């Protein structure tokens, strides 16, 4: 047990790229304990009984009290206080437990957005950055839902570039308060929030500060509800602060540290968005499989046809893979927090540093989770056929509601570029030794590959060998890009995004491998042949995706003999043994079709 703990603690954010992770060191969803399963069951029951029957009513927004009332009910069940310490009226559960709640409620469409905004970006700034008086004043009411929370960062001229916001906070003459003036937009829960976490610049500061603003303080004006493509039941307003007087003691953390708060809270929001996407994926697959079993064409259910089975099989593979990686990150964060606390760091600071350590993985999984859900709902519409396009069937709402996730918590383009940027910055600081491994990989290009050596027949060992080569392909492309472009690399966004895609695909494939290996070590290989099927299809397809992304990146900055040599190396590193992916997907789909639901 101690060996497992030490292995886990040794892994830091981004290190997966240059170090092999042991299966014993990762958390897998099959390890959730009985209490965590009971919490998940409570969430599932709430979604099925309270939310799903009211989806049309929520989306119509005819009753403005409906969403707040559902938040009240979820508060009574304790769902709003999972992450809040017991001292402030919550349950004080760990990071992955909060992730599990986010996953299950993620199938709640607009309700999931309202819940996540309240418990995440609305509550966490106070929990993680508030002083003792602020936490004692606000957290108990937020834990029960007596007060609803929102987060006011985005402005008409400040989206991804959040620190360019123009909202101002002017100190009063007596220094006892701040007067806030400015406009915020796309504010989730804005229509009914009691608490606004507001970001503004004090006087002529270069950086934002953050404030806890109560609606009852006055000087707050709301525009009508926005008309949106999806998540129609989520309250989204523009919020205007007009000489809003806020007590000086409601400054959150320190002056000029608001952007830091925003960034760290977004890290948590990103990994939790991936968890929510998993819940939505599972619910979508459940409905798609049920429809495929019921819908008759040419005298038999469409679930009997290979084209449909391919879709169902691929939906399941991508969801299972995303889940594997998401909870791996969640446990890494939890372990980092625990280690920092053990070293004597105060709880609040340890929470922040633990999340910050895995900001790279949070960004990667935000991209992967949102794009996995987009794939799943798109194929869900296709499985439903004509009914998929009907507003009378569930895929219409699933399809529209999913689209926002590639924009929420920083666009996927921003998160891709952040992924590479953070890795390179850590390398330059000496926190991540990338140059040594990258130079070693570059040296391998001059060596003659040993085509005659016999490889292992163990499918897990083969997968490990493939993942190791995938990592080499990333180091090859990224190392060459840094060497060739140097300071100009930041401007080559297309190249950065291709490298990020290589990193994301490799991380998810490795996470799936470690999950399958851990299950086989625990239960025996025969018990998990279906999961081996998923792993092998995933690794096979990942190799193709790496080849395409890597090739496109190389062609963006290299040429001549240099390009030919690196392309040959990339081909070598992205080569895997052929498998019959058709039959593997069919077996996976058959399991879901037999159970009439997502099978895991």
C-alpha angles and dihedrals in degrees: 000000000000090000090055091049094050092049090051094048092050092063114089130184112295094008092109086080094064103025134059114240119214119229090235089062098062131077117231126196091243087071097065107125129231095268092051090049090052090053089050091049090051090052092047093050091049092051093048097045104032108024112031095052089053101045094110091047091049093050093049091055089205090135108050090189095058099083094043089049091054090050088051090053092047088049090054088055091051096248093128095053103048093114097034115098118251090245088069098043100273136108100250095220123170128264099266092048089056088047090053091053089050091050097052095042088046087084089065098089111207092004089059089056093050092046094048093047091052099044095035122033092011099051107022097068088061094041094049103030106022123107120237094269093050093048093048091049100046113020099068091054092045091049092057097037093242084128121035121212137215137177123231111197110116120082132182090262099030118063117128087003091061096162090066090071117136102207107126133211114198120194114236119243092255093046092234097113148013125235110217124203126174149087128266127188140197090028109174113218087012094135096061106017119132093189127046122192097211127193117207140150116249109228108310098341116147093219134052126256124205129230137189104229123188119210090227090063087080132217091095121126126182129207118220119280114287118247106233140186092237143353084055093167093058112099107239118175142160109243123207122198110203113182089325107182112218122181113248090238088065091071103118116229110322136341112270093015097100095103090054089052091049093050095048094045089050089054089060091043091054098055091042090051087059090052091050090050090055090056091049090048093053093048091049093049090048091056094042093052091047091051092046089054092049102039112091123203128165089002101306141065114282087234086077093065124094096225091058093043090053090056094046092046093050093046089055095045093052093045094048090048094049090049091051093054096040096057091041087061092044092056092044088056092047092049092048090051091049092049093050091049090050088055089058101261114148114259096247094049092045091054091052096044092046092056093041090054090064099038089121093058092043090057092046094050093047087060095043096044095050093045093046089054091048089054093046096050092044091055089042089061090048094051089052089050113189091359088057088067093048120099086218091070126067099244093072092065093038091053096048096041093051095058097074092063093077087059102036119093092016122328117279089247091057091046092050091053091044090054093060094036093055093047092051093045091053089049091052090049090053092245092115122036101219102141095063095052091040092053090047091053091048088053091054089064089070092053125089109245116240100239093168099062116107114236130212122278092209105111093212092051089048089053091050090051090050093049090049089054091046089057089051090054090055092048090047095053098036093045092050091047092052093046094046102038102027109167091004092064092088089063093051096081095164091057092047092052093050090052090048090053090053090051094047095048092047094047092050093047092050091048090053091049092052092049093050092045092050091050092049092048089051101042107016129263096270092062093061108038089124090058090048087056090054092048094050093049090047095050091046093051093041089059090057093046091050091050092053096043094044094047092050091049093050093048087055095067113005133072144169122014091346091058093046093051094048092045089054089050092048090051090051093049095047097048119113135171115273120254135181098257091174094064093040092054090046091055091050092047092047090058091054092044091052092049091039091225146057097304103215 
